[in-house]
Amino acid sequence: MSNNFSKWLYPGIKVKRWIFAALFGVVVVGVGFVFAMSQYSFVSMGGIVIILCGLMFIILGMGKMIVSLITLFLPQRERDLVNILYQRRYLERGPKIVAIGGGHGLSHVLFGLKEYTANLTAIVTVADSGGSSGRLREEFNIVAPGDIRNCLVALADAPALMGQLFQYRFAEGSGLKGHNFGNLFLTAMVQLCGGDFQKAVEESSKVLAIRGKVIPSTVHNVHLVAEYMDGTRQEGEAKIPKKNISIKRLSLKPEDAQPSPDALSAIAEADIIVIGPGSLYTSILPNLIIRGMSEAIAKSSGYKIYVCNVMTQNGETDALSAADHVRALIDHANTAVIDACLINDAEVPEEALKRYRSEDSYPVKPDPDIIRSLGYRVVATDLLSVADYVRHDSKKLTAALIKLIESQRVIKR
């Protein structure tokens, strides 16, 4: 303790001079008070002048010391300081929001909502079996890290380069080609944490300085199993859409996989629960069919919002309307996992549709009246972003969600 204190006196720290200036000001003020108590008016007036001079030294010293510390710890000063105050004083008083899903859809939601509240928890599917995640699952017997990585990057307050590093995919190299650096990092962190995947995610969250929490929906190494309308079955998230047969039912292997305790706690305490957007059968439902998960959502007092996709997915949701998405959701979970549904009603430009027709992907038909007949509130609005892909516009989606959230009067600020 004494050694650390002595470091404040080292040359070049640019703090001690201002400390001494403030202390000198205190001494001057003390002397001024002595003179101010004199019975002689001219001496008393001189004391007041001395007090004012002392106060100037105190203000100057303290002010310069604060500036030095800000310059040291926050090189970009005002901008970083305002961001910290904004996050600590404003965002931390926001509502508790839990977002459930996976893939790019969930990361879009998180990226927008992290500017609305710091009390944000992502519950993420770990059933991915394709690409880099699938290879790492097979080699290291861990849960899929890919969707977890996307959510960590979406919530990161670390410099942009750190996010780019976590998303970097190796284009060449024996054994490395196709792997994502963030996936490799999480895999290494699991090994360092003694095989504890949840702990590995927590430690990785610190590296990226994320705003909120990312929690795997389960820490069991689960595999997704689909039963099709023709009675056949297929195991493996990446293989399920390839059969191009309508899916009747999803299940998990092993069937007794349990939700993460942290996920259940977050759901129980949530003011708002957002489900989706994302691949219905391979990103959203894998979370809800974990034993006890949909029951926990149903019991939560939080307001539950389902965000429907804007486009169908070939081999997964072919020809399904928005109401069909809702029916699949409640058939696999229960009717109490949704209070409201947010759907896109903007038309997709013809030029964009041409690109998607070759992939047998089409806009999800908005049928709000049918959804209302099922007993749910519906908000149909323009949520569309048309660039390289047709997807939800992050700003439009965030604005629509916030408007719906605030209509429930759950704001804590």
VOVEX-728718 format. One record per residue (C-alpha): residue in three letters; chain; x, y, z. Coordinates in pm, whole numbers, plus 50000, padded with zeros to 5 digits. Each point is the difference from the previous one (the first is absolute). Layout:
BEGIN
<r 'Ala' 'A' <X Y Z>>;
...
//
This chain:
BEGIN
<r 'Met' 'A' <50000 50000 50000>>;
<r 'Ser' 'A' <50276 50247 50101>>;
<r 'Asn' 'A' <50202 49905 49691>>;
<r 'Asn' 'A' <49702 50079 49773>>;
<r 'Phe' 'A' <49945 50332 50178>>;
<r 'Ser' 'A' <50365 50099 49951>>;
<r 'Lys' 'A' <49965 49955 49625>>;
<r 'Trp' 'A' <49784 50313 49993>>;
<r 'Leu' 'A' <50320 50191 50087>>;
<r 'Tyr' 'A' <50208 49861 49710>>;
<r 'Pro' 'A' <50130 50260 49748>>;
<r 'Gly' 'A' <49796 50044 49682>>;
<r 'Ile' 'A' <49667 49882 50142>>;
<r 'Lys' 'A' <49860 50353 49949>>;
<r 'Val' 'A' <49772 49969 50300>>;
<r 'Lys' 'A' <50206 50089 50309>>;
<r 'Arg' 'A' <50056 50363 49893>>;
<r 'Trp' 'A' <49626 50056 49998>>;
<r 'Ile' 'A' <49953 49816 50326>>;
<r 'Phe' 'A' <50259 50229 50158>>;
<r 'Ala' 'A' <49829 50304 49842>>;
<r 'Ala' 'A' <49668 49895 50155>>;
<r 'Leu' 'A' <50166 49936 50338>>;
<r 'Phe' 'A' <50173 50338 49980>>;
<r 'Gly' 'A' <49660 50153 49935>>;
<r 'Val' 'A' <49864 49833 50316>>;
<r 'Val' 'A' <50287 50146 50204>>;
<r 'Val' 'A' <49941 50346 49849>>;
<r 'Val' 'A' <49629 49980 50081>>;
<r 'Gly' 'A' <50089 49907 50358>>;
<r 'Val' 'A' <50230 50300 50032>>;
<r 'Gly' 'A' <49731 50220 49845>>;
<r 'Phe' 'A' <49749 49888 50261>>;
<r 'Val' 'A' <50242 50100 50276>>;
<r 'Phe' 'A' <50036 50349 49853>>;
<r 'Ala' 'A' <49626 50025 49930>>;
<r 'Met' 'A' <49927 49953 50370>>;
<r 'Ser' 'A' <50206 50309 50086>>;
<r 'Gln' 'A' <49824 50289 50173>>;
<r 'Tyr' 'A' <50167 50243 49762>>;
<r 'Ser' 'A' <49791 50050 49689>>;
<r 'Phe' 'A' <50291 50045 49759>>;
<r 'Val' 'A' <50161 49676 50127>>;
<r 'Ser' 'A' <49663 49823 49979>>;
<r 'Met' 'A' <49956 50115 49639>>;
<r 'Gly' 'A' <50351 49878 49918>>;
<r 'Gly' 'A' <49905 49662 50147>>;
<r 'Ile' 'A' <49701 49974 49768>>;
<r 'Val' 'A' <50225 50077 49702>>;
<r 'Ile' 'A' <50242 49730 50119>>;
<r 'Ile' 'A' <49710 49751 50033>>;
<r 'Leu' 'A' <49891 50074 49643>>;
<r 'Cys' 'A' <50356 49947 49875>>;
<r 'Gly' 'A' <50017 49671 50188>>;
<r 'Leu' 'A' <49673 49884 49848>>;
<r 'Met' 'A' <50137 50079 49655>>;
<r 'Phe' 'A' <50302 49776 50069>>;
<r 'Ile' 'A' <49768 49720 50122>>;
<r 'Ile' 'A' <49774 50025 49694>>;
<r 'Leu' 'A' <50298 50022 49761>>;
<r 'Gly' 'A' <50179 49706 50162>>;
<r 'Met' 'A' <49696 49772 50017>>;
<r 'Gly' 'A' <49889 50094 49648>>;
<r 'Lys' 'A' <50341 49935 49845>>;
<r 'Met' 'A' <50034 49672 50192>>;
<r 'Ile' 'A' <49663 49876 49867>>;
<r 'Val' 'A' <50098 50100 49645>>;
<r 'Ser' 'A' <50332 49813 50038>>;
<r 'Leu' 'A' <49822 49685 50117>>;
<r 'Ile' 'A' <49744 50020 49719>>;
<r 'Thr' 'A' <50280 50046 49747>>;
<r 'Leu' 'A' <50183 49700 50145>>;
<r 'Phe' 'A' <49713 49755 50023>>;
<r 'Leu' 'A' <49781 50137 49722>>;
<r 'Pro' 'A' <50220 50129 49718>>;
<r 'Gln' 'A' <49697 50111 49797>>;
<r 'Arg' 'A' <49866 50176 50308>>;
<r 'Glu' 'A' <49662 50160 49945>>;
<r 'Arg' 'A' <49857 49739 49762>>;
<r 'Asp' 'A' <50107 49703 50212>>;
<r 'Leu' 'A' <49897 50169 50324>>;
<r 'Val' 'A' <49653 50077 49865>>;
<r 'Asn' 'A' <49966 49641 49875>>;
<r 'Ile' 'A' <50092 49862 50342>>;
<r 'Leu' 'A' <49756 50230 50178>>;
<r 'Tyr' 'A' <49731 49912 49744>>;
<r 'Gln' 'A' <50052 49630 50051>>;
<r 'Arg' 'A' <50037 50005 50378>>;
<r 'Arg' 'A' <49732 50252 50087>>;
<r 'Tyr' 'A' <49743 49969 49720>>;
<r 'Leu' 'A' <50023 49657 49842>>;
<r 'Glu' 'A' <50033 49818 50332>>;
<r 'Arg' 'A' <49658 50135 50097>>;
<r 'Gly' 'A' <49837 49853 49690>>;
<r 'Pro' 'A' <49760 49703 50002>>;
<r 'Lys' 'A' <50124 49643 50031>>;
<r 'Ile' 'A' <49977 49852 49652>>;
<r 'Val' 'A' <50068 49638 49907>>;
<r 'Ala' 'A' <50050 49920 49629>>;
<r 'Ile' 'A' <49974 49635 49894>>;
<r 'Gly' 'A' <50115 49852 49670>>;
<r 'Gly' 'A' <50313 49965 49795>>;
<r 'Gly' 'A' <50168 50081 49671>>;
<r 'His' 'A' <50021 50347 49847>>;
<r 'Gly' 'A' <49642 50085 50098>>;
<r 'Leu' 'A' <50073 49999 50372>>;
<r 'Ser' 'A' <50322 50199 49958>>;
<r 'His' 'A' <49800 50267 49809>>;
<r 'Val' 'A' <49760 50033 50294>>;
<r 'Leu' 'A' <50281 50021 50254>>;
<r 'Phe' 'A' <50194 50260 49803>>;
<r 'Gly' 'A' <49700 50233 50007>>;
<r 'Leu' 'A' <49873 49936 50353>>;
<r 'Lys' 'A' <50340 50047 50167>>;
<r 'Glu' 'A' <49955 50374 49937>>;
<r 'Tyr' 'A' <49670 49986 50190>>;
<r 'Thr' 'A' <50089 49800 50311>>;
<r 'Ala' 'A' <50304 49841 50162>>;
<r 'Asn' 'A' <49775 49742 50168>>;
<r 'Leu' 'A' <50009 49783 49690>>;
<r 'Thr' 'A' <50041 49622 49999>>;
<r 'Ala' 'A' <50037 49785 49689>>;
<r 'Ile' 'A' <49896 49635 50033>>;
<r 'Val' 'A' <50161 49830 49702>>;
<r 'Thr' 'A' <49954 49668 49824>>;
<r 'Val' 'A' <50297 49763 50001>>;
<r 'Ala' 'A' <49863 49735 49760>>;
<r 'Asp' 'A' <50196 50117 49693>>;
<r 'Ser' 'A' <50168 49707 49824>>;
<r 'Gly' 'A' <50138 50157 49681>>;
<r 'Gly' 'A' <50317 50185 49900>>;
<r 'Ser' 'A' <50264 50096 50252>>;
<r 'Ser' 'A' <49769 49939 50298>>;
<r 'Gly' 'A' <49919 49648 49884>>;
<r 'Arg' 'A' <50364 49909 49954>>;
<r 'Leu' 'A' <50092 50129 50345>>;
<r 'Arg' 'A' <49708 49812 50157>>;
<r 'Glu' 'A' <50124 49675 49852>>;
<r 'Glu' 'A' <50367 50054 50088>>;
<r 'Phe' 'A' <49961 50140 50352>>;
<r 'Asn' 'A' <49658 49873 50111>>;
<r 'Ile' 'A' <49877 50350 50086>>;
<r 'Val' 'A' <49675 50182 49929>>;
<r 'Ala' 'A' <49988 50204 49680>>;
<r 'Pro' 'A' <50178 50335 50049>>;
<r 'Gly' 'A' <49895 50182 49678>>;
<r 'Asp' 'A' <49675 50168 50106>>;
<r 'Ile' 'A' <50150 50083 50339>>;
<r 'Arg' 'A' <50286 50176 49820>>;
<r 'Asn' 'A' <49763 50208 49786>>;
<r 'Cys' 'A' <49813 50120 50308>>;
<r 'Leu' 'A' <50319 50087 50188>>;
<r 'Val' 'A' <50116 50215 49708>>;
<r 'Ala' 'A' <49656 50166 49971>>;
<r 'Leu' 'A' <50011 50103 50368>>;
<r 'Ala' 'A' <50369 50094 50006>>;
<r 'Asp' 'A' <50118 50339 50122>>;
<r 'Ala' 'A' <50357 49909 49906>>;
<r 'Pro' 'A' <50170 50178 49706>>;
<r 'Ala' 'A' <49862 49911 49657>>;
<r 'Leu' 'A' <50322 49818 49910>>;
<r 'Met' 'A' <49936 49752 50281>>;
<r 'Gly' 'A' <49658 49920 49855>>;
<r 'Gln' 'A' <50151 49957 49654>>;
<r 'Leu' 'A' <50260 49767 50149>>;
<r 'Phe' 'A' <49734 49779 50160>>;
<r 'Gln' 'A' <49812 49981 49669>>;
<r 'Tyr' 'A' <50310 49932 49789>>;
<r 'Arg' 'A' <49977 49677 49799>>;
<r 'Phe' 'A' <50316 49830 49874>>;
<r 'Ala' 'A' <49997 49962 49622>>;
<r 'Glu' 'A' <50296 49766 49985>>;
<r 'Gly' 'A' <50227 49787 50211>>;
<r 'Ser' 'A' <50000 49629 50071>>;
<r 'Gly' 'A' <49754 49941 50282>>;
<r 'Leu' 'A' <49916 50370 50031>>;
<r 'Lys' 'A' <49817 50062 49672>>;
<r 'Gly' 'A' <49633 50074 50064>>;
<r 'His' 'A' <50049 50048 50373>>;
<r 'Asn' 'A' <49897 50322 50168>>;
<r 'Phe' 'A' <50244 50162 50244>>;
<r 'Gly' 'A' <49725 50067 50254>>;
<r 'Asn' 'A' <49899 49634 49996>>;
<r 'Leu' 'A' <50361 49894 50055>>;
<r 'Phe' 'A' <50033 50255 50282>>;
<r 'Leu' 'A' <49688 49867 50177>>;
<r 'Thr' 'A' <50122 49643 49955>>;
<r 'Ala' 'A' <50336 50089 50155>>;
<r 'Met' 'A' <49824 50181 50283>>;
<r 'Val' 'A' <49794 49688 50073>>;
<r 'Gln' 'A' <50323 49804 50041>>;
<r 'Leu' 'A' <50145 50268 50231>>;
<r 'Cys' 'A' <49679 49995 50207>>;
<r 'Gly' 'A' <50018 49626 50056>>;
<r 'Gly' 'A' <49726 49915 49750>>;
<r 'Asp' 'A' <49750 50245 50153>>;
<r 'Phe' 'A' <49835 50158 49694>>;
<r 'Gln' 'A' <49793 50252 50197>>;
<r 'Lys' 'A' <50315 50120 50179>>;
<r 'Ala' 'A' <50179 50026 49666>>;
<r 'Val' 'A' <49722 50224 49865>>;
<r 'Glu' 'A' <50018 50219 50312>>;
<r 'Glu' 'A' <50378 50044 49965>>;
<r 'Ser' 'A' <49967 50074 49627>>;
<r 'Ser' 'A' <49736 50261 50087>>;
<r 'Lys' 'A' <50261 50182 50208>>;
<r 'Val' 'A' <50246 50002 49711>>;
<r 'Leu' 'A' <49742 50164 49773>>;
<r 'Ala' 'A' <49863 50224 50278>>;
<r 'Ile' 'A' <49644 49910 49901>>;
<r 'Arg' 'A' <49697 50200 50107>>;
<r 'Gly' 'A' <49764 49741 50150>>;
<r 'Lys' 'A' <50036 49621 50025>>;
<r 'Val' 'A' <50020 49710 49758>>;
<r 'Ile' 'A' <49879 49663 50130>>;
<r 'Pro' 'A' <49987 49667 49815>>;
<r 'Ser' 'A' <49648 49857 50017>>;
<r 'Thr' 'A' <50154 49676 50122>>;
<r 'Val' 'A' <50354 49882 50070>>;
<r 'His' 'A' <49917 49648 49884>>;
<r 'Asn' 'A' <50145 49900 49664>>;
<r 'Val' 'A' <49660 49966 49832>>;
<r 'His' 'A' <49915 49896 49647>>;
<r 'Leu' 'A' <49682 50102 49819>>;
<r 'Val' 'A' <49774 49727 49858>>;
<r 'Ala' 'A' <49720 50072 49750>>;
<r 'Glu' 'A' <49704 49778 49920>>;
<r 'Tyr' 'A' <49854 50078 49657>>;
<r 'Met' 'A' <49642 49977 49877>>;
<r 'Asp' 'A' <50083 49677 49813>>;
<r 'Gly' 'A' <50114 49834 50325>>;
<r 'Thr' 'A' <50374 50009 49927>>;
<r 'Arg' 'A' <50249 50150 50245>>;
<r 'Gln' 'A' <50324 50193 49973>>;
<r 'Glu' 'A' <50258 50083 50267>>;
<r 'Gly' 'A' <50228 50305 49983>>;
<r 'Glu' 'A' <49904 50367 49972>>;
<r 'Ala' 'A' <50192 50055 49675>>;
<r 'Lys' 'A' <49840 49698 49828>>;
<r 'Ile' 'A' <49637 50065 50099>>;
<r 'Pro' 'A' <49910 50259 49728>>;
<r 'Lys' 'A' <50164 49797 49722>>;
<r 'Lys' 'A' <49723 49740 49966>>;
<r 'Asn' 'A' <49749 50260 49875>>;
<r 'Ile' 'A' <49714 49827 50182>>;
<r 'Ser' 'A' <49766 50182 50240>>;
<r 'Ile' 'A' <50103 49955 50361>>;
<r 'Lys' 'A' <49743 49847 50233>>;
<r 'Arg' 'A' <50185 49995 50331>>;
<r 'Leu' 'A' <50334 50088 50154>>;
<r 'Ser' 'A' <50172 49832 50292>>;
<r 'Leu' 'A' <50339 50003 50169>>;
<r 'Lys' 'A' <50251 49726 50058>>;
<r 'Pro' 'A' <50049 49938 50289>>;
<r 'Glu' 'A' <49639 50064 50094>>;
<r 'Asp' 'A' <50080 50067 50367>>;
<r 'Ala' 'A' <50225 50302 49928>>;
<r 'Gln' 'A' <49929 50273 50254>>;
<r 'Pro' 'A' <49992 50380 49954>>;
<r 'Ser' 'A' <50284 50207 50143>>;
<r 'Pro' 'A' <49912 50111 50356>>;
<r 'Asp' 'A' <50105 50354 49905>>;
<r 'Ala' 'A' <49757 49992 49706>>;
<r 'Leu' 'A' <49712 49900 50227>>;
<r 'Ser' 'A' <50089 50274 50250>>;
<r 'Ala' 'A' <50014 50265 49725>>;
<r 'Ile' 'A' <49660 49890 49864>>;
<r 'Ala' 'A' <49842 50010 50347>>;
<r 'Glu' 'A' <50125 50356 50061>>;
<r 'Ala' 'A' <49930 50138 49652>>;
<r 'Asp' 'A' <49777 50298 49932>>;
<r 'Ile' 'A' <50002 49919 49628>>;
<r 'Ile' 'A' <50074 49675 49813>>;
<r 'Val' 'A' <50077 50029 49627>>;
<r 'Ile' 'A' <49992 49679 49795>>;
<r 'Gly' 'A' <50161 50021 49656>>;
<r 'Pro' 'A' <50049 50093 49727>>;
<r 'Gly' 'A' <50195 49710 49858>>;
<r 'Ser' 'A' <49964 49661 49835>>;
<r 'Leu' 'A' <49680 49862 50152>>;
<r 'Tyr' 'A' <50097 49633 50019>>;
<r 'Thr' 'A' <50377 50026 50040>>;
<r 'Ser' 'A' <50056 50317 50206>>;
<r 'Ile' 'A' <49684 50079 50202>>;
<r 'Leu' 'A' <49822 49671 50077>>;
<r 'Pro' 'A' <50320 49820 50114>>;
<r 'Asn' 'A' <49995 50232 50303>>;
<r 'Leu' 'A' <49631 49951 50079>>;
<r 'Ile' 'A' <49994 49619 49981>>;
<r 'Ile' 'A' <50264 49962 50271>>;
<r 'Arg' 'A' <49821 49833 50289>>;
<r 'Gly' 'A' <49855 50267 50232>>;
<r 'Met' 'A' <50088 50300 49783>>;
<r 'Ser' 'A' <49658 50076 49850>>;
<r 'Glu' 'A' <49839 49945 50341>>;
<r 'Ala' 'A' <50236 50256 50152>>;
<r 'Ile' 'A' <49913 50252 49728>>;
<r 'Ala' 'A' <49627 49938 50049>>;
<r 'Lys' 'A' <50029 50055 50378>>;
<r 'Ser' 'A' <50205 50319 49965>>;
<r 'Ser' 'A' <49817 50326 50063>>;
<r 'Gly' 'A' <50199 50161 49719>>;
<r 'Tyr' 'A' <49822 50118 49685>>;
<r 'Lys' 'A' <50080 49753 49719>>;
<r 'Ile' 'A' <50056 50122 49644>>;
<r 'Tyr' 'A' <50055 49775 49701>>;
<r 'Val' 'A' <50180 50161 49704>>;
<r 'Cys' 'A' <49907 49816 49681>>;
<r 'Asn' 'A' <50244 49960 49711>>;
<r 'Val' 'A' <49958 50211 49686>>;
<r 'Met' 'A' <50088 49720 49754>>;
<r 'Thr' 'A' <49926 49628 49988>>;
<r 'Gln' 'A' <50292 49755 50009>>;
<r 'Asn' 'A' <50028 49722 49748>>;
<r 'Gly' 'A' <49969 49658 50163>>;
<r 'Glu' 'A' <49886 50150 50326>>;
<r 'Thr' 'A' <49706 50240 49973>>;
<r 'Asp' 'A' <49893 49968 49637>>;
<r 'Ala' 'A' <49665 50175 49937>>;
<r 'Leu' 'A' <49943 50068 50369>>;
<r 'Ser' 'A' <49816 50323 50080>>;
<r 'Ala' 'A' <50058 50205 50316>>;
<r 'Ala' 'A' <49708 49820 50167>>;
<r 'Asp' 'A' <50153 49663 49903>>;
<r 'His' 'A' <50324 50106 50172>>;
<r 'Val' 'A' <49802 50080 50314>>;
<r 'Arg' 'A' <49815 49666 49987>>;
<r 'Ala' 'A' <50329 49808 49970>>;
<r 'Leu' 'A' <50135 50191 50296>>;
<r 'Ile' 'A' <49708 49930 50233>>;
<r 'Asp' 'A' <49967 49639 49878>>;
<r 'His' 'A' <50357 49929 50108>>;
<r 'Ala' 'A' <49982 50207 50318>>;
<r 'Asn' 'A' <49662 50116 50134>>;
<r 'Thr' 'A' <49750 50278 49943>>;
<r 'Ala' 'A' <50136 50216 50285>>;
<r 'Val' 'A' <50347 50061 49852>>;
<r 'Ile' 'A' <49870 50294 49791>>;
<r 'Asp' 'A' <49802 50312 50089>>;
<r 'Ala' 'A' <50064 50198 49682>>;
<r 'Cys' 'A' <50133 49944 49651>>;
<r 'Leu' 'A' <50206 50250 49798>>;
<r 'Ile' 'A' <49979 49946 49623>>;
<r 'Asn' 'A' <50117 50178 49687>>;
<r 'Asp' 'A' <49734 50131 49763>>;
<r 'Ala' 'A' <50224 50191 49756>>;
<r 'Glu' 'A' <50026 49863 49647>>;
<r 'Val' 'A' <50333 49860 49883>>;
<r 'Pro' 'A' <50119 50172 49679>>;
<r 'Glu' 'A' <49975 49790 49686>>;
<r 'Glu' 'A' <50373 50025 49931>>;
<r 'Ala' 'A' <50078 49841 50336>>;
<r 'Leu' 'A' <49736 49731 49949>>;
<r 'Lys' 'A' <50172 49882 49683>>;
<r 'Arg' 'A' <50312 49910 50197>>;
<r 'Tyr' 'A' <49802 49803 50258>>;
<r 'Arg' 'A' <49780 49807 49755>>;
<r 'Ser' 'A' <50303 49802 49890>>;
<r 'Glu' 'A' <50031 49886 50361>>;
<r 'Asp' 'A' <49626 49928 50034>>;
<r 'Ser' 'A' <49971 50268 50266>>;
<r 'Tyr' 'A' <49704 50241 50007>>;
<r 'Pro' 'A' <49862 50273 50228>>;
<r 'Val' 'A' <49813 49870 50304>>;
<r 'Lys' 'A' <49632 50083 49946>>;
<r 'Pro' 'A' <49872 50238 50269>>;
<r 'Asp' 'A' <49663 49876 50126>>;
<r 'Pro' 'A' <49943 50202 50319>>;
<r 'Asp' 'A' <49628 49925 50024>>;
<r 'Ile' 'A' <50064 49627 50027>>;
<r 'Ile' 'A' <50263 50057 50269>>;
<r 'Arg' 'A' <49755 50219 50192>>;
<r 'Ser' 'A' <49743 49722 49975>>;
<r 'Leu' 'A' <50250 49777 50180>>;
<r 'Gly' 'A' <49988 50246 50291>>;
<r 'Tyr' 'A' <50317 50203 49949>>;
<r 'Arg' 'A' <50065 50369 49949>>;
<r 'Val' 'A' <50153 50082 49661>>;
<r 'Val' 'A' <50214 50292 49888>>;
<r 'Ala' 'A' <50043 50003 49621>>;
<r 'Thr' 'A' <50243 50264 49873>>;
<r 'Asp' 'A' <50291 50064 49762>>;
<r 'Leu' 'A' <50300 49808 50138>>;
<r 'Leu' 'A' <50175 49945 49669>>;
<r 'Ser' 'A' <50362 50049 49900>>;
<r 'Val' 'A' <50087 49931 49637>>;
<r 'Ala' 'A' <50372 50007 49922>>;
<r 'Asp' 'A' <50202 49691 49914>>;
<r 'Tyr' 'A' <49740 49800 50193>>;
<r 'Val' 'A' <49633 50045 50089>>;
<r 'Arg' 'A' <49987 50004 50377>>;
<r 'His' 'A' <49884 50204 50297>>;
<r 'Asp' 'A' <50131 50352 50014>>;
<r 'Ser' 'A' <50167 50026 50342>>;
<r 'Lys' 'A' <49887 50361 50061>>;
<r 'Lys' 'A' <49641 49941 49888>>;
<r 'Leu' 'A' <49978 49681 50204>>;
<r 'Thr' 'A' <50145 50165 50311>>;
<r 'Ala' 'A' <49761 50296 49968>>;
<r 'Ala' 'A' <49699 49768 49962>>;
<r 'Leu' 'A' <50107 49788 50297>>;
<r 'Ile' 'A' <50059 50304 50223>>;
<r 'Lys' 'A' <49661 50143 49908>>;
<r 'Leu' 'A' <49834 49669 50089>>;
<r 'Ile' 'A' <50205 49968 50320>>;
<r 'Glu' 'A' <49915 50352 50114>>;
<r 'Ser' 'A' <49631 49936 49937>>;
<r 'Gln' 'A' <50025 49744 50282>>;
<r 'Arg' 'A' <50132 50264 50245>>;
<r 'Val' 'A' <50298 49795 50113>>;
<r 'Ile' 'A' <50257 50282 49971>>;
<r 'Lys' 'A' <50210 50030 50315>>;
<r 'Arg' 'A' <50168 50335 49935>>;
//
